[in-house]
Amino acid sequence: RDDDILFSHVSTNRSAAAVTGAFWSAMSTLIPTVLTFAVFVVTSRVLQPQDFGLVALAFSIVSFAGSFGPTAFGEAIIQKAEIRRSHLDTIFLLSLAFSFLIYGALCIAASPIAAYVGHEQITPLIYIMGLKVFFDFTAVVPNAIVNRKMSFHLVAVRTVIATITSACICLVLVLAGFGLWGLAIAQIAATAASCGAA
C-alpha cells in the first residue's frame, strides 16, 4: 500500500554496527582532511588571502541562514519508531519549501550585507553559494534514512565522493584563472555531489 511502514529501527547487531561505524567515520574524516590540505597548498600559491576570506565570509553567511532550516525533520525520521511513506513525502516537501524561503532571504539580504562589509563581490558570492541550501535540504530525508539504518559506510563513501569532486573542480577552475569563483563553485559542487550520492 502507498502508506505502508517503510523503516523500523535497527534492532539487531547494533554493537557491531557501532564499531563498524567508528571505522567508517574515521575514514570519512581522514581522507577529506588530507585532500583539503592538498588543495589548500596548491590554491594558496595562486589566490590572495582576501579571496579565501571573502569566500569564507559568504560561506559563513549561507551556513548561518541554513541553520534556520528543517534539521529537526531529519532527527524526527531517525528517532521515530516507524516511518511511513507519507512521513517522508511530507518532510521532503517541507524541506524543499524551506530551501526556497531561505534562498530568497539570502538574495534579499546579499546587497545590504555587501554594503555593510564593504565588498561588492559578496553579493554574487551569496547568490551562487546560497544554492547550497537547496542541496542541503533536499538531502535531509535520504541522509536521515542512512543514519537511521546505521549505514555508516554510505556516509563515508558519500563524503569522500563529495570531497574528491570538490577538490578536482576547485583545482581546475583556480588553475584556469577563475580565482575565488573556483573556491565558491567547488563548495556548491561538494554539496551537490553529496546530495546526489545520498
ROLOMAR-98234 format. One record per residue (C-alpha): residue number from 1; chain; x, y, z. Coordinates in nm, 2 decimals. Each point is the difference from the previous one (the first is absolute). Example, Ala and Ser with C-alpha at 12.3 -4.5 7.8 and 13.67 -1.06 7.14 Angstrom:
2
REC   k c      X      Y      Z
REC   1 A   1.23  -0.45   0.78
REC   2 A   0.14   0.34  -0.07
This chain:
198
REC   k c      X      Y      Z
REC   1 A   0.00   0.00   0.00
REC   2 A   0.11   0.36  -0.05
REC   3 A   0.03   0.08   0.37
REC   4 A   0.16  -0.33   0.12
REC   5 A   0.27   0.01   0.26
REC   6 A   0.33   0.04  -0.18
REC   7 A   0.25   0.00   0.28
REC   8 A   0.02  -0.12   0.36
REC   9 A   0.29   0.05   0.24
REC  10 A   0.31  -0.23  -0.03
REC  11 A  -0.05  -0.25   0.28
REC  12 A   0.27  -0.26  -0.07
REC  13 A   0.39   0.03  -0.01
REC  14 A  -0.01   0.35   0.12
REC  15 A   0.34  -0.04   0.18
REC  16 A   0.16  -0.13  -0.32
REC  17 A  -0.15   0.28  -0.20
REC  18 A   0.14   0.25   0.25
REC  19 A   0.35  -0.14  -0.02
REC  20 A  -0.01   0.00  -0.38
REC  21 A  -0.14   0.35   0.01
REC  22 A   0.29   0.12   0.20
REC  23 A   0.24  -0.13  -0.27
REC  24 A  -0.19   0.16  -0.28
REC  25 A  -0.03   0.32   0.19
REC  26 A   0.37   0.01   0.04
REC  27 A   0.05  -0.05  -0.38
REC  28 A  -0.26   0.27  -0.08
REC  29 A   0.20   0.24   0.21
REC  30 A   0.36  -0.10  -0.10
REC  31 A  -0.04  -0.01  -0.38
REC  32 A  -0.18   0.34  -0.04
REC  33 A   0.25   0.16   0.24
REC  34 A   0.30  -0.12  -0.21
REC  35 A  -0.16   0.11  -0.32
REC  36 A  -0.11   0.34   0.13
REC  37 A   0.35   0.07   0.13
REC  38 A   0.15  -0.10  -0.34
REC  39 A  -0.25   0.23  -0.18
REC  40 A   0.08   0.29   0.24
REC  41 A   0.38  -0.04  -0.06
REC  42 A  -0.06   0.03  -0.38
REC  43 A  -0.26   0.28   0.00
REC  44 A   0.19   0.21   0.26
REC  45 A   0.28   0.04  -0.26
REC  46 A  -0.25   0.15  -0.25
REC  47 A  -0.26   0.19   0.20
REC  48 A   0.02   0.29   0.24
REC  49 A  -0.09  -0.02   0.37
REC  50 A  -0.29   0.24  -0.07
REC  51 A  -0.14  -0.26  -0.24
REC  52 A  -0.02  -0.26   0.27
REC  53 A  -0.14   0.25   0.24
REC  54 A  -0.28   0.11  -0.23
REC  55 A  -0.10  -0.36  -0.08
REC  56 A   0.01  -0.10   0.37
REC  57 A  -0.22   0.30   0.09
REC  58 A  -0.25  -0.08  -0.27
REC  59 A   0.00  -0.37   0.11
REC  60 A  -0.05   0.10   0.36
REC  61 A  -0.30   0.22  -0.09
REC  62 A  -0.16  -0.28  -0.20
REC  63 A   0.07  -0.25   0.28
REC  64 A  -0.15   0.23   0.26
REC  65 A  -0.32   0.04  -0.22
REC  66 A  -0.01  -0.38  -0.05
REC  67 A   0.00  -0.05   0.38
REC  68 A  -0.36   0.12   0.00
REC  69 A  -0.09  -0.29  -0.23
REC  70 A  -0.19  -0.32   0.08
REC  71 A   0.28  -0.20   0.17
REC  72 A  -0.25  -0.11   0.26
REC  73 A  -0.19  -0.18  -0.27
REC  74 A   0.29  -0.23  -0.07
REC  75 A   0.03  -0.07   0.38
REC  76 A  -0.36  -0.09   0.00
REC  77 A   0.05  -0.26  -0.27
REC  78 A   0.29  -0.15   0.20
REC  79 A  -0.18  -0.01   0.33
REC  80 A  -0.35  -0.10  -0.10
REC  81 A  -0.07  -0.37   0.06
REC  82 A  -0.16  -0.06  -0.33
REC  83 A   0.02   0.20  -0.32
REC  84 A  -0.27   0.00  -0.27
REC  85 A   0.03   0.13  -0.36
REC  86 A  -0.23   0.29   0.09
REC  87 A   0.24   0.12   0.27
REC  88 A   0.29   0.00  -0.25
REC  89 A  -0.20   0.18  -0.27
REC  90 A  -0.12   0.27   0.24
REC  91 A   0.34   0.06   0.14
REC  92 A   0.15   0.02  -0.34
REC  93 A  -0.25   0.26  -0.12
REC  94 A   0.04   0.21   0.31
REC  95 A   0.38  -0.01  -0.03
REC  96 A  -0.03   0.11  -0.37
REC  97 A  -0.23   0.28   0.11
REC  98 A   0.25   0.11   0.26
REC  99 A   0.28   0.01  -0.26
REC 100 A  -0.19   0.24  -0.22
REC 101 A  -0.09   0.23   0.30
REC 102 A   0.36   0.01   0.13
REC 103 A   0.15   0.05  -0.34
REC 104 A  -0.24   0.28  -0.07
REC 105 A   0.10   0.16   0.33
REC 106 A   0.37  -0.03  -0.09
REC 107 A  -0.05   0.17  -0.33
REC 108 A  -0.19   0.28   0.16
REC 109 A   0.27   0.05   0.27
REC 110 A   0.30  -0.04  -0.23
REC 111 A   0.04   0.36  -0.12
REC 112 A  -0.05   0.15   0.35
REC 113 A   0.26  -0.24   0.14
REC 114 A   0.24   0.08  -0.28
REC 115 A  -0.04   0.37   0.07
REC 116 A   0.05  -0.05   0.37
REC 117 A   0.32  -0.19  -0.03
REC 118 A   0.12   0.22  -0.29
REC 119 A   0.06  -0.27  -0.26
REC 120 A  -0.23  -0.01  -0.30
REC 121 A   0.11  -0.35  -0.09
REC 122 A  -0.19  -0.14   0.30
REC 123 A  -0.33   0.05  -0.19
REC 124 A   0.06  -0.24  -0.29
REC 125 A   0.19  -0.23   0.24
REC 126 A  -0.31  -0.03   0.21
REC 127 A  -0.22  -0.05  -0.31
REC 128 A   0.21  -0.29  -0.11
REC 129 A   0.09  -0.16   0.33
REC 130 A  -0.35   0.04   0.12
REC 131 A  -0.10  -0.27  -0.24
REC 132 A   0.16  -0.23   0.26
REC 133 A  -0.33   0.01   0.21
REC 134 A  -0.19  -0.18  -0.28
REC 135 A   0.24  -0.29   0.00
REC 136 A   0.03  -0.01   0.38
REC 137 A  -0.38   0.00   0.06
REC 138 A  -0.07  -0.24  -0.29
REC 139 A   0.23  -0.25   0.17
REC 140 A  -0.17   0.02   0.34
REC 141 A  -0.22  -0.31  -0.06
REC 142 A   0.27  -0.23  -0.16
REC 143 A   0.26   0.11   0.26
REC 144 A  -0.24  -0.08   0.29
REC 145 A  -0.08  -0.34  -0.16
REC 146 A   0.36  -0.09  -0.03
REC 147 A   0.07   0.10   0.36
REC 148 A  -0.31  -0.18   0.12
REC 149 A   0.12  -0.32  -0.16
REC 150 A   0.34   0.05   0.14
REC 151 A   0.15  -0.03  -0.34
REC 152 A   0.31   0.19   0.09
REC 153 A   0.21  -0.13  -0.29
REC 154 A  -0.24   0.18  -0.23
REC 155 A   0.06   0.32   0.19
REC 156 A   0.37  -0.04  -0.04
REC 157 A  -0.02  -0.08  -0.37
REC 158 A  -0.23   0.30  -0.06
REC 159 A   0.24   0.23   0.19
REC 160 A   0.31  -0.13  -0.20
REC 161 A  -0.19   0.04  -0.33
REC 162 A  -0.10   0.36   0.09
REC 163 A   0.35   0.09   0.11
REC 164 A   0.17  -0.15  -0.31
REC 165 A  -0.25   0.18  -0.23
REC 166 A   0.04   0.33   0.18
REC 167 A   0.38  -0.03  -0.01
REC 168 A   0.02  -0.08  -0.37
REC 169 A  -0.23   0.28  -0.10
REC 170 A   0.18   0.25   0.23
REC 171 A   0.34  -0.08  -0.13
REC 172 A  -0.11   0.01  -0.37
REC 173 A  -0.19   0.33   0.04
REC 174 A   0.27   0.18   0.21
REC 175 A   0.28  -0.11  -0.22
REC 176 A  -0.20   0.10  -0.30
REC 177 A  -0.01   0.36   0.14
REC 178 A  -0.35   0.02   0.14
REC 179 A   0.14   0.11   0.34
REC 180 A  -0.23   0.00   0.30
REC 181 A  -0.29  -0.12  -0.22
REC 182 A   0.17  -0.33  -0.02
REC 183 A  -0.02  -0.02   0.38
REC 184 A  -0.36   0.10   0.00
REC 185 A  -0.11  -0.24  -0.27
REC 186 A   0.19  -0.28   0.16
REC 187 A  -0.20   0.04   0.32
REC 188 A  -0.32  -0.03  -0.20
REC 189 A   0.14  -0.30  -0.18
REC 190 A   0.08  -0.18   0.33
REC 191 A  -0.35   0.05   0.12
REC 192 A  -0.16  -0.10  -0.33
REC 193 A   0.22  -0.32  -0.01
REC 194 A  -0.09  -0.08   0.36
REC 195 A  -0.37   0.04  -0.07
REC 196 A   0.03  -0.21  -0.32
REC 197 A   0.18  -0.28   0.18
REC 198 A  -0.26   0.00   0.28
